[in-house]
Amino acid sequence: MNYQTLQFSVDQGVATIRMNRPEVRNAFNETMIAELTQAFHAADADSGVRAVVLAGEGPAFCAGADLN
C-alpha cells in the first residue's frame, strides 16, 4: 500500500513504520492516524512479521498532535 505520511517496509521479519512528516516534526494529523492504523493492521496480518519498529523521519520522533 502507498502511504502519504508513512514509509512502511518489511525486512527479515521486522516491519518498520516510519512517520514521514519531518517538516512538522512528524506531528499527527487525521491522515497519519488512519495510515498508522492501516500499517499496524498490515504488519499484524503478515505472518512473517515478528517485530515492529516505529520510527520518525528527521530530527524529532513526533511532536504530538498537529494543531493546524
C-alpha positions in Angstrom: 0.0 0.0 0.0 1.1 3.6 -0.7 1.0 6.0 2.3 1.1 9.8 2.2 2.6 10.2 5.7 4.4 7.0 6.3 7.1 4.7 5.0 6.4 1.0 5.5 8.8 -1.8 4.9 9.4 -5.4 6.0 12.9 -6.9 6.1 13.8 -10.3 7.6 10.7 -10.4 9.8 10.9 -6.8 11.0 8.3 -4.3 9.9 9.5 -0.7 10.1 6.8 2.0 10.1 8.5 5.4 9.8 6.5 8.6 10.3 7.4 10.8 7.3 6.4 14.4 8.1 9.7 15.9 9.2 8.7 19.4 8.2 6.2 19.4 11.1 8.3 17.1 13.3 6.1 14.2 12.5 3.0 15.7 14.2 -0.1 13.5 14.0 -2.9 14.6 11.7 -6.0 12.6 10.7 -4.3 11.1 7.7 -1.3 9.9 9.7 -3.6 8.4 12.4 -5.6 6.5 9.7 -2.4 5.3 8.0 -0.7 4.2 11.2 -3.8 2.1 12.0 -3.7 0.6 8.5 0.1 -0.1 8.7 -0.2 -1.8 12.1 -3.1 -3.9 10.8 -0.9 -4.8 7.7 2.0 -5.8 10.0 -0.3 -7.9 12.1 -1.8 -9.7 9.1 1.7 -10.6 7.8 2.6 -14.0 9.4 6.3 -13.3 8.5 6.5 -10.2 10.7 7.9 -11.0 14.1 8.6 -7.4 15.3 7.5 -3.9 14.5 9.7 -0.8 14.8 8.0 2.7 14.9 10.4 5.5 14.0 10.3 9.1 12.9 12.0 10.7 9.9 14.1 13.8 10.6 15.3 15.4 13.9 12.3 14.6 16.0 10.4 11.3 16.7 7.0 13.0 17.0 5.8 16.4 18.1 2.3 15.1 19.2 -0.9 16.4 17.6 -0.8 18.7 14.6 -2.9 21.7 15.8 -3.0 23.3 12.4 
